[in-house]
Amino acid sequence: MLFSELDKELLLSKITSSTSLKVYVFDMDEEQVVYTNNSIVESLGYTREQVKTFGKNVLQEILHPEDLANAEDRMQRLSSLKDDEEYILVQRYKKSTGEYGWFKNTRSVFKRNALGEVQQVIGIMHEVTEEVDNLKKLHDTQDRFKAIFNSTSDFNFFVDKDFNIITLNQAAILYTEKYAGMKLFPGINLKMAMHDSMHADADIALQQSLQGEIVEITKEYLSATGENIWFRAKFFPVYDEQFKTITGVNVNMRDVTKSVQAKVELEHQNIQLKEIARINSHEIRRPLANILGLIEMLGHYQDDLSSDLKDLIQLLHQSSSELDAVVKKIVVTASKK
């Protein structure tokens, strides 16, 4: 059974008046909205009379200026719609309060003229402002995360269970290009940039991390350029949004060669200090102790000594005692290193 155009309009009015769907009909020839149901009027806050007064300027009145761009292309797209085709856009519409809301606008053919051309389109609008705002917040969070991810000097690789790179930061790209002689990007296996001496440790750490463990390795490896480099690598399991399933592993790596070398140098200095303490303890204190002993013996002959010589012996004893105290302090301090 075929409906006449009048029947279709009556049926549309009856259906849309009892639904929460925001429905309108736009006439391509008149370039204006010829029908709106109560729901769309209530959503935007305009009265039917206000919508009618917009006339051909309806888009200029309620569509965001940025969304007006390429309006002619969109009209052309509508005019080429097939009967079973939908044209969907997400745009900003101004409400009667002056605020803009985001709406998903789904349009399809409602009426054709005698030549078979699209004359009217029916649109169903659904407000998605909250969804768009949440999406923006998510994007902002992701942008901040990327900024932090790329600003760190550590090399970060997010890999799958087979070590294939899902994403990596800028530091990782630059470092592996310099020391491994290859530019990494998502899809490449991370082990391709590792020296063979690293593979066994990396495989074990990856499997442990995939089981939920956080694994740390600090070890010296041979780089692709033939240099011995100390790396500190941490493997962190990465979970899905529900924190139930491990989706991959984040490998955080850092070249710690300089800090390890500094530690080795410090240990070497400590050994030297201990040797100095040993020398002080045995080589210096022994003759110093002898001097102190001789001075003590001279004290037994004070009655036979002149007053000037007694003063000299006293000064010698005082200076020797002070030197002995300094040597003891050096020994104690060095032994604590």
Beta strands, then each sheet from edge to edge (+ up, - down):
strand 1: 22-27
strand 2: 32-36
strand 3: 87-94
strand 4: 100-112
strand 5: 118-127
strand 6: 155-159
strand 7: 165-168
strand 8: 215-222
strand 9: 228-239
strand 10: 246-255
sheet 1: 2+ 1- 5+ 4- 3+
sheet 2: 7+ 6- 10+ 9- 8+
end
